[in-house]
Amino acid sequence: METPVFEEIDPAGDCECPGCRHWRRVLPHAPAGRAPAHPAAYRTLVVATATAAASATAVSALGAGPAAALPAAAHAPHRPGAPAGDEPGTPQGPRAPLHGATGRPAVPPAGAELAGITRTEIVDRARIWVAAKVPYSMTAYWSDGYRQDCSGFVSMAWKLPANEWTGSLATVADRITKDELQPGDILLFHNTADPENGSHVVIFGGWTDGTRTAYTAYEQTPPHTRTRETPYAYWTNSGKYLPYRYKGVTQGQAGKAGTATAPPAAAGPASHGVAGYPGRGMFRPGADNAYVTRLGRQLVKKGFGASYTRGPGPRWGEADRRGVQAFQRAQGWRGGAADGHPGPETWRRLFS
């Protein structure tokens, strides 16, 4: 009988299933010219060759037919959500402390207090990785101590005291609605049944237009950090991505979590040359800030707070819009000039 020939096939370099990861660790580096493949192919070839030899013996001895072929094992499925099917998946590392320059854990995260951070800071920190094109990795740590995967990216942008993962990010955040999304919030999909299959998280950078069907996403995904226009909530598995807001986000200057700096009674930003007017962005649907409270209190003071059943503020809502609209109509404005959204002239007259 002819001796079976066993061909060596290296595990695929871009597959993150447990088998490929194991064989890449234990097998020597492939010589030039040898094509990598899934270890299942190697196992199948070995088993099939051995089976063929056994079958030949069986046929010779018993006159039986050929043995049934064994099915090859499949790759671990790629992460859904990419517009092209050739993008690799995004497995992620576990919850871990920050890492120092030596690659070793720096400060243990246990009991660490959440740092306060503004939305502007969150987006600015995310842009640092985008500009640096930080390579995706579930085991490597960038110079700032954060793991180079999707959850490490969010941990970095939120300035968390540890590297969280998709299964723990919700513990430092609150669930919000689509209408409440603001830059610096996240869209999170954690697949509890199989965390490496589909789990992903992106940072919300703002709506791209008034239809709120697409937004600017900051994300860490192979091959490196990027930002791009993304359909809400994501390319696929859209219904499984849930919006969350970091518990430490502040509306004023960065400081201790939950201690947003309220604007002074008669000062603050001067948008459009109007003292104290913070801009229309502070009064979008779902906005939650001290300016909404200040506006509502002034409406009540001026006699336009009939729509409030509680409050006012700090979250912008229909009662605020109706109060502003009533005030605008009292100025003799109609149509788009009385849409219930405070522009600079509305603000100037209301606080004059």
N, C-alpha and C positions, 0 to 999 in steps of 0.2 A: 504494500500500500504506500502511496506517495505521501511524504511528510507535509502536513499543512504549513502554508506560509502565512505568517502573521505580519501584517503591515502596520507600522506605527503611524498614528494620526494624532497630531497635537490638538488639544482643546481649543475651541474658537476663542480668539482674544477679546471679542466684543460681547461675549455671552456672560451674564452674571448669575446663571443658575448655580445651585450648590455644586453640581458635578463639575462644571467648567472651572469654577473657582478652586475646587480641591485639586484637580489635575494640573492646573497652571502652577500651583505651589509645589507639587511633588515631582512633576516631570521636568527633565532637562530642557534647556532652550532649544527650539527647533532649528536644525541646520537649514541653510539657505535652500530654497526650492521646495521645501516640504509644506504643503498647504495645511493650515489649521482647520480643524473640524470639531464638531461636538463630540465629547467623549462617548456619547451613546453610540456614535458611529463606530468607534473603536471596539466597544463592547459587542456591538452587533456583529462586526466583522469577525471577532474572535469566536463568538458563540456560533455564528453561522458556519465558520470554517470547521469548527469542531463538530458541529451538527452534521455537516456534509460528510465528514470523515466517518462519523458514527453511522450515518445513513448508508454509506457505501458498505460498511461492514454488515449492517443489518440486512441490506439487500442481498449481499453475498450469502449470508447465513440463512435468512428466512424468506428471501424473495419478496420482501415488502416494498411498498412504494416509497418515494422520497419523504423526508421529514418535513413538517410544516414550518414555514419561515416565521421567525420571531419578529414582531413589530419593533421598529426603532423608537427609542424614547424621544420625546419632543423637547424643543427648547423651552425655557421659561418664557412666558408671553411677554412681549414688549409693553412698555407703559403706554396706555391709551392716552390720547390727548394731543398728539403732534399732528400737524397738517399733512406731513409726509410719513409714509410707513417705514422709511429707512432710518429713522432716528432711534438711537439706543434707548433703553429704559433708564429709569432714575432710581435705582436702589439707594438706600440711605443708611447711614450709620446710626447707632443707638444714642440715647441721651448721654452726654459726656461733658466733662469740665472743659474750660478754655485751655488752649495749649500755648506754651511759651515758645521762645525761639528755638529751643532744643528739641521741640516736638513732643515734649513731655507735658502732662497736665500741670497747669500753673496754680490756680486757686480752686479749691473744692467749692462746688456750687451750693452745698447744703446750707440752708438758712440765709442765703444771700438776698438782699433786698432788691426789688425791682427798681430800676432807674427811671426817672421821668424823662421823657423825650418828646419833642414837638414833631408834628407831621413833616415839617420842612426838613428837620434833621433826619428822619427816617428815609425820606426819598433821597436826600443828599448822600447818605451812607450807602444806599443801594446803588446809586450812580457811580460810586467809587469802584465797586466790583465790576460794573458794566464797562467802565473806561479801562480797567486793568485786564478785562477779559479773563477773569479767574477761571482756570480749568476746572471742569467738573470732576469731583472725586468723593467717594464715600469714606475714604480712609485718610486722605491728606488734609492738613490744616493750613490755612493761609497765614500770612505774617501777623494778622491781627488776632490769631488764636481761634478762629472759627472754622468749623469743618466745611469743606468745599462742596456740599450737596445742597439740595433745595431748602431743607429745614435749617441747616447751618447758616445759609444766606439770610433767612428771615431772622434767626437769632442774632446775627450780626447787625442787620438793619435796625432791629428793635433794641440793640445794645443790652441783650440779656446777659446775666452772669454765668450762663452755661450754654452749651450746644444742645438745644432741644431737638426733637424729631416730630414727625407729623402726629404721632400718638400722644405727644405731651404739650404741643403748642397751645391747645385749647385750655390748658390749665392756667395759662398766663394771659388769657384773652377772654372777651365776652362775645357771645353770639349777637350779631346784629342782622338787620334786613338789607336787602338789595338797595332800598331807598336811602339807607343810612350810610352806605359806603362812601368813604372819603380817602384821599391819598394817604398811604401809610397803613391802611387796613389790609387784610389778607383774604384770599380765597383758598380754602383748605379742603382737601379730599384725603381722608385717612381710611384706607381699606382695612377694616379690622380683621376680616377673614384671611387676608393675605397681604400684609403691609407692603411687600415689595412689588405687588402687582397693582399698579394704578395710583398708589399714594403719591401725592404731589402737593405743593403749595406755592403760590405766587403772591407777589405784593401788588396791590391795586394802586395804580398811579393816577387815576382820574378817567372820566368818561371822554371818549373821543368826539362825541357830538350829542345833541339833545335827545336822540332816540334812546340812549342808554342801552344799546345793543352791543356795543364794543367799548373796550377800555384799553388803556396803556398798561401792560403788564411788565413787571420786573421779575425775572426768574432766573434761577440757577439750574441749568439743564445742559446735557452734552451738546456741543463740546465745551462751552463756556458760558458765563453769565451774559444775559442779553436783555433787551427791552424791545417790545413790539406790540402792535395793535392786535388785540385778542378778542374773539367773540365771547360774550357773556354766556355762561360762567367760565367755560374753557372749551377747547376744540372738541373734545368728546367727554363722555361721563359728565356732561354739563350739570345735570341735576344733582350730582353728588358733591359738587364743590359748594362749601358753605362759607358765608362771610363772617369774619371775626375782627374784633378790635382789641389791640393791646391794652391791658389794664393800666399801663404806665403812661399812656399818651396824654400830653398836656396841651392846652390851647395857647399858653403864653410861653415864657422862656422855659427852657428845660430845667427841671428841678426834681424834687422828690415826687414819686408817683402819686397822682391824684391831687396835686396841689397846683392846679392851673392858676396862672396869674390873671386876675380879672382886670379889665381896663379901668383906668381912673374915671371918675364920674364925669369930668369935663375935658378929658384928654384922650389920647390914643392915636391910632394911625390917622393920616390926613389924606385919604384917597380922593382924587379929583379936586384937590384943593380945599376940601371940606373937613374941618377939624373934627376928629373923633370918628369919621366915617371909615369903616374897615374894608369896604368893598362888597360887591354883591355876592361874592363867593361865600361869605359868612352866613348867608341867608338862603342857601340852596336847600332843597328837600333833604331831610335827614341831618342837617347841620346841627351841631351840638356844641355851643360855646357861650361864653359870658356876654357876647354882644347881643345875642338873641334875648337873653334875660333883660339886659339894659333897655333894648328896644321895647319889649313888652311892658316893662314898668312905666316907660314914658307914655306909651299908648293909654295905659290905665289912668295915668296922671292927667292926660289931656282929654279924657272922656271917651276914648275909643277902645275900651277893653271889654265891651259887652259880649264878645264871642268866647271869652275865657271861662271855662268851668273849673279850672285849676291853674296854678302857675302865677305869672307867666315864666317861660323859659325853664331850662336852658336849651331845650331842643326845639328847633323850628318846626312849626306845624300849621295846620289849616287855620287855627284860631289866630295865629300871628298874621297870616296872610290877609284874613278878613279884616282884622283891625287896621292893618296898613292900608288896605283898599278903602275902608271907610274914611280914613284920614285923607287919603289922596282925593277922593270924591268931594270931601269937604273943601278942598282947595279949588274946586271947579274943574278938576281934570276928568277926562272920560277916555274910553277905549284903552289903548295900550299904555297910556300915561297913568292909568289907574288899575294896574294889573296886580296890585297887592305885594309887589316886591320892592323893597326900599332902595331907591337909587340915591345919589348924592343930594339931589334937591329935596327929596322927601326927608332925608335925614336932617338936612340943614333947617328945614322949616319945623320939623318935629321937635328939635332940640334948641330952637331959637328962643 
